[in-house]
Amino acid sequence: MIGGELRGLRALVSGASKGIGSAIAKRLRDEGATVLGTARTVPPGLPTDVQFVAADRCSRWGAATTSNSASSRLSGVSRSDR
């Protein structure tokens, strides 16, 4: 991918505090997407340009918090059929 290919797109990444989720969130951000990461805990050393919501999506509260955050912070998310 060429840097900036995803500029203007919005992405919600669950499990973004570590492992594959973290790598996906970073890659999307590096490609220009606005990313909202979510996981149960905020990862240490989170870059200041990364939006994050700490919520357990397995609970009603966590799912609602994630949904509300995506709506308010990202104005929804982009859908890609690529």
N, C-alpha and C positions, 0 to 999 in steps of 0.2 A: 504494500500500500504506500501511496505517496502521502507525505504529511499534509494534513488539512483536508483530506478527501471527505471527511464527515462534518466539516464546518457547517453549523446551522442545525444539525440534528441534535436531538435530546435522547438520553439513554438512562434507564433505571437498571442498576446492576445489584442483584442480591448476592449476599456472601462476599461483599467487597472488602472485608477486613483482612483477608489473607488468601494465600493460594491462588487458584485459578480465577476466582472472582476479583481479587485485587489486580491480577495481571490484565484481565479484560477491561476493568475500569481504567487502568492506566493507559492501555493501548487506545481505547476509545477517546480518552482525553487528549492523548498525543496526536491523534488524527483529527482533532478539532471539535469533537462532540462535547456538548455540555452534559456532564455526568452527575447523577445523584446515586451515590453508593449507599447500601444499607446492609446492616448485619446487627447482631445482638450487642456488640460493643464497638466503640470507636477505636480504630487501630492507632497505635502509637506512631508519632511522626507523620500524621496525615498532612499532606501538602495544603497550603492555604487556599489554593484554587480548586480544591475538590469539595463538593457538597456531600454531606453525609448525614444520615439519620440513623440513630441507634434504636432498633426496634426488632422484636422477635416476630417475624411474619407468621408464625404458627398460631399466634393468639389473635383474637378479634381486635384488641387494642393495637397490636403491632401492625396488623394488616391495614387497619384504618389510618394509623399514623403514616405508614408508608404511602398509601394512596393519597392522603391529603398533602403530604410533602411533595409528591410528584406533581400533583395538580398546581400547588401554589408556587413551588420553586422552579418548575420546568414548564409550567403551562401545559401539562400533559407530556406524553412521550411520543417520539417519532416511530412510525412503523416502517419496516423495510422488508421487502419481499425478495431481497437480493439473494 
